[in-house]
Amino acid sequence: MKTKTIYSVLAVFFCSVFTLMGEVKVYETDSLFSDLGSDGKGAIVMVHFGTTHDDTRALTLDALNALVKEAYPGLEVREAYTSRIVMKRLGARGIVKLSPRETLLALKEEGFTHLLIQPTQVIDGVEMESLRRDVAPFLKDFKEIRIGTQLLDRPEDYKALAESMTAGGDSAAARLWVGHGTYDVSTAQYCMLDYVLRDMGFGHHVITTIEGYPGLEEGLRRLRETGRKRVILSPLLIVSGEHAKNDIAIDVKRRLEAEGYEVALDLRGLGEYPGVRKLFLDKIKFTAGHRKIDIMRKKKIYAVTGEKLTDGEE
């Protein structure tokens, strides 16, 4: 009888966070900033890889920071850079950019209690791993810290990005998008984006990377499949900095021309695309209103109910 009672109490509690139909539930509704109280202070931290190029920084990172400040006038908005090399080079020019750790230390000293950290990385690679490690020691210093997701996370993100990438432009030309790339498992995200583009009917948009898979050779094979001889070359990067102006605009362009392609450049960083900015704003809104369910909590629910935690309508 006692066991049955415990089971009933647990079942009632767990049913408050899931339904039995729909997709597997990953998040639950929970507002981060709605009830700060008299002693609470909320902040949003925009975390960028960074760039030493002033022109693209103004058009991308600074512009995105400004949009977030406009959307959340009641919250403090800060930024942090993850690239130590970029910070060092900017520092030599008198431009000070703080790391995530330095930014969190400052917010702690200033009495902030609730933080939403929004990265602007494209994939869930080494920079995201570094960010999580930087944040981990501070979890005990704030009432709550939530880390939003990078540009490409859920399938809906890939579709939204694909729509931004394919809006307008020369539909008679192929388009080669060049990302930074990585050699770990997250390189699969580039392949997924390429697949989504084809699945949406945009097979003339091709994904390749500077470092990783798919590389330029794979990209060239895909270009040949399109049957088009004109190619627009674009960076699959948030900013149009060193990689865009040198690796892409010079090295990749020369290789394409050597293969007989007529090449045009569109070197806008993804951070200049209105749809990409909206996607980041949507991510902030979602993270501010939803808490990710801890996997161990989900496993406890599975053990008690025998059912997976699923999404219902909210």
N, C-alpha and C positions, 0 to 999 in steps of 0.2 A: 504493500500500500504506500509506504514511504517513497519507494522508488518510482511508483506511478505518479505520485504527487510532484516529485522533482521534475519528472519528464514533462508533465503538463505545464509547470511554471516556465521551464526552458522553452517549450514549444510556443507559448504565448509571447515570450520575449523575442524569440527569433523571428516569429511571423511579422513582427513590427518592421523588419528590415528586408523582407523578401516576399515574392509571390511565387506560385508554383508553375506559372506559364510564362513563356517568353525567353529572351536571351539570358545567358549567364550574367548575373549582376556583379559589377566591379565597383560601383560607387553607390553611395547613399546620400540623400539630400541632407545637407547640414551647412548652414550659413556661417562663414568664418568671421565676417565683420558686422553682422546685424545687431549683435548684443555685446558690444565691447564694455559697456558699463562706464562708470565715472573714472575708473583708473586704467582703462584699456586704451591702447594706442596701436593703430593698424598701419601697416606699410606694405607696399608692393615693391619688390626688387626685380628689375629687369636685368637679366644676366645674358650678356653678349660675349661671343668670342673676342670681338673687338677688331679694330682696323687702325692702321697708321695713316690711312688716306683720308684727309679732311673732307674732300668733296663727297665721297660716298657715305661717310659717316653722317654728314648733315642730311643726306637724302634718305637714309635708311634708319640707323640706330637712333639718332637724335629725333627724327620725325616720329618714330614709333613711341619713344619715351614721351613725347609731347602729346600724342593721341591718348596714351594711358592716363596722363595727368588730367587731360580734359575730361576723360570718361569717369575719373574717380577723384573729384575735387576735394572730397572729405578725407582722403588718405594721403599719406606721405608716399612719394614715388622716388625711388633711388635706382641707380644702375651699378652694375659691377662687370668687370671684364675677367674672362677666364684665361686669356693668353698672357702669360708672364712676359713673353718676348715683346708683344705689342705694348704692354704697360711700360716696360723698360725703355723702349724707343720713344714712346710719347713723353715719358718722364724726362728724357734728355732734352726734349723740346719745351719743357715747362708745362706740359699738359698732364695733370694728375688723374689717373683712373685707379679705383680701388678694386681689389680682388673680392670674391664672395666672402671670404673669411674676414677681411678688413671691414667690409660693409656691415656684416652681421655684428662684429664687435662694436662698431659705432652705434648701431641701432640698439644694441643691448645697453650700452652706456647711457643712451638717451631715453631709456625707459619704455621702448616699444614692446608690446606684448604679443601681437598677432601678425605674422608675416605670410605673405604669399609671394613665392619666388617663381618668376616666369622666365624660363630660358628661351633663347631664340635660336638654338642650334637646330639644324635640319633633321639629323637622325639621332637615335639613342646610342651614341658611340662613346668614345673615351672622354669627351668633354662633359657629357652628362654624368658619367661615372665619377669624374673628378669633382663635379658640382655636388653630387650626393655625399661624397666623402668630406667635402668642405663643410657641408651643412650638419652632418651627423653629430659632431661634438656640441652643437648649439641647441639641440632639441630640448635639453633640460633647462635652458636659459630663457625660453619663451613659453607662454601658455600654449601656443600652437604655431607650427610652421607647416605650410603646405607647398609642395613643389609641383608646379604645373608641368605639362608634357611638352616635349619638343615639337617642332613643326609637323613631323610625320609620326603619328602614333596610331590612332584608330583608322579603320578603312575609310571613314568619312573624311579624314584629313587628306588622304591621298586623292580622293575624288575632288575635294575643294581646291587643292593645289593644282590638280590637272586642269580644272576649269579656268583658273587664273592664268596658267601657262599657255593655254590654247586660245584665249580670248583675243580676237582681232588678229592682226598679222597677215603674212602672205601665205595663203593656204596652198599655193602652187609649189612652194618650196618646202624642203625637209627642214627640220629644226633639230640641232644637236645641242642638248643641254649637258654641260660639263660640271659635275659636282667635285667636291674635294676627294671623297673616297676614304676608305678605311680597310684595314686588313683583318678586322675581327668579324664576328658573326653579323654585326649590324650592317654589313655591306649588302645583305639581303634586302634591305629597305630600298635601295636604288633599283634592284631588280623588280620589286613589287610595284614601284612607281612606274617603271617601264611597262609592266604588265597591265596596270590600270589604264594607262594612256591608250594602249592598244585595245583594251576591252571597251573603252569609251568611244572608240572609232577614230582615235588620233594616232594611228600607227606611223605617221610621218614625223612624229615627235619621238626622238631617240635619246635615251639616257646613257651617259658614259661618265667616267671619273678620271681624275688625275692620278690618284693613288688607290688602287683597289679594283674591285670587280663590280660591274662591267668596265673594263678598261677601253682604251681607244681602239684596239683591234676589234673588240666585240662591237663597239659603236660603229666602226666602219662597215662591218658585215651587215649590221641592221640598216645602215644608210643605203647600201647597195640594194637591199630588199625593197626599199621604197621606190626605186626606179627613178628618182629625181636627181637632177644634176646641180640644182641650186640649193644651197644650204645656209640657213641662218644659224649663227653660232652664239650661244647664250650661256651665262654662268648659272649653275644651279647652286647658288651661294647667296646668303643673306645680303652681303655687301659686295660691291664690285671693286675689290682691292688688288693686292699683289697677284693673286692667282688669275683673276680676270684679265688684268692689264698686261700680264706677261705670259703665263702658261697658256691661257686660252687665246687671247688676241694675237699672240705671236706664234708660239710653238704649234698649237693645235691648228690654227688657221693655215700655217705653212704646210702642215701634213695633208690637210684636206685639199689644198690647192695642188699639191704634188700628185694627188690621186685624181685630179681632173675636175674637181668641183669648183663652181663659182660661189664664193663665200662672202656673205654679208655679216656684219657684227651688230648685235644688240646686247650691249654690255650692262644693261640695268641689273642691279642686284635684286634678289627676290623681295627685299625689304622695301622696294619702290612700288611694288604691285599692290593696288588697293585691296585685292582679294586676299593677299597674304597678310596684310596688316589686320584686316577684319578677322582672319582666322586666329591670329594671336589674341586679339581682343575677346573673341569668343572663348578661347581657352582660359583666359583670366576670369571671365564671368562664370564659366563652368566650375573652375577650381574654387572660386570664392563661394560657390553654392553647394558644392559636393565634396564629401570626404571619401577617399579611397578605402575600401574595406580590406583590412589586414588579412592576408592569406591564412594565417593560423586561426583567426576568428572564424573564417569561412569553413575551415576543416572541422572545427568544433561543431558548427551547425550541421555539416554533413554527417558527422558521427552520431548526432542526436536524432536528426530527422530522416536521414537516408536520402535526402533530396539536395540538389544543387541550388545555391542561391541564384535567383533569377530576377530579371528586370520586369517590373510591371509599369503601368502608366503612372506618371507623377503629376 
